[in-house]
Amino acid sequence: MSAGTPLTRDYRYDGSWDGLLCCLFETYERRELPQAVYSHEDVQQTLYPAVEIVTDPNKAGRAKHAMLPKIGPSAKELAEHAFLTCLPQKEVWILRFLRLAFRHGPPVMNMLTQPAVHTLNKAVLHLQHESHQYQGFVRFSVSQGALWSVIEPKNQVLPLLAPHFCQRFCNEAFLIYDKTHDQALVYQNGRHEILPLLAFEPPEPDETELRYRKLWHTFYDAIGIRDRENLRLRMTHMQKRYWKHLTEMQYNPFRSGQAEPEQSGEAQNFARSSGVLPSDSGSIMP
């Protein structure tokens, strides 16, 4: 049998990066390529027999040790980031790419006509774009002195968001819950970790939190121009799937046609001090 012969059988692994590296190790040891690779959590309906690949730290360590000198840092980073994407059958694409990289070395990154290279580059670009979007779209609330936020990304963006938010809020304690992938980025006392979290029940906002949300609503509505509102353009720059967890989008009188909420003196003062209200006006609407 020639090296890397495709077979009509699948690999099943534990869903971890080390587990996928063990799958890579097995493709060389068995001299084969699986038809599909899926984790225990994936629901798959297939007629092909499945081979259980046990995560072996020894084999994963050997694969890790060989990657950097043989394929280079760029190819290694591409494979690791591709593992965080929502690309269908990403494991098979990563295995194909890594085998190609071990064959050709660092120049594999220039082989853009190869399906594995092109597919992973496209998937990682989507991951990086979504991560960049969430750097601006994460909205924190405060409860008992700690910040928390909920997001629903398509990709696993928390590893890419961690450096940004840990540096930006280095003196705070915060939690960002990824509802899609049931994991959370937790930061406290200069240390951060991404932990599995099956469920997160946001605490009820207290009076202070509600007051700050109202201030933010007032500021957001005050700087908006009703006659120039363009929902189609807004959706072009910010897809609607982001709106659910944005504080300013939980109430929008321009879009919903709801009555404007009564503004407190504190909210009006905040808008005036920001220069969005004239000093003799108590309303943000004409």
Secondary structure, DSSP 8 states (H G I E B T S, - for coil): --TTEE-S-EEEE-SSHHHHHHHHHHHHHHTEE-SEEEETTS----SS-EEE----HHHHHHHHHHHHHHH-HHHHHHHHHHTTS--TTHHHHHHHHHHHHHHH-GGGGG-TTSHHHHHHHHHHHHHHHHHHHHHHH---EEETTEEEEEE--SS--HHHHHHHHHHHTTTS-EEEEETTTTEEEEEETTEEEEEE-S--------HHHHHHHHHHHHHHHHH--GGG--HHHHHHHS-GGGGGG-GGGSS-HHHH--------HHHHHHHHHTTSS-TT---S--
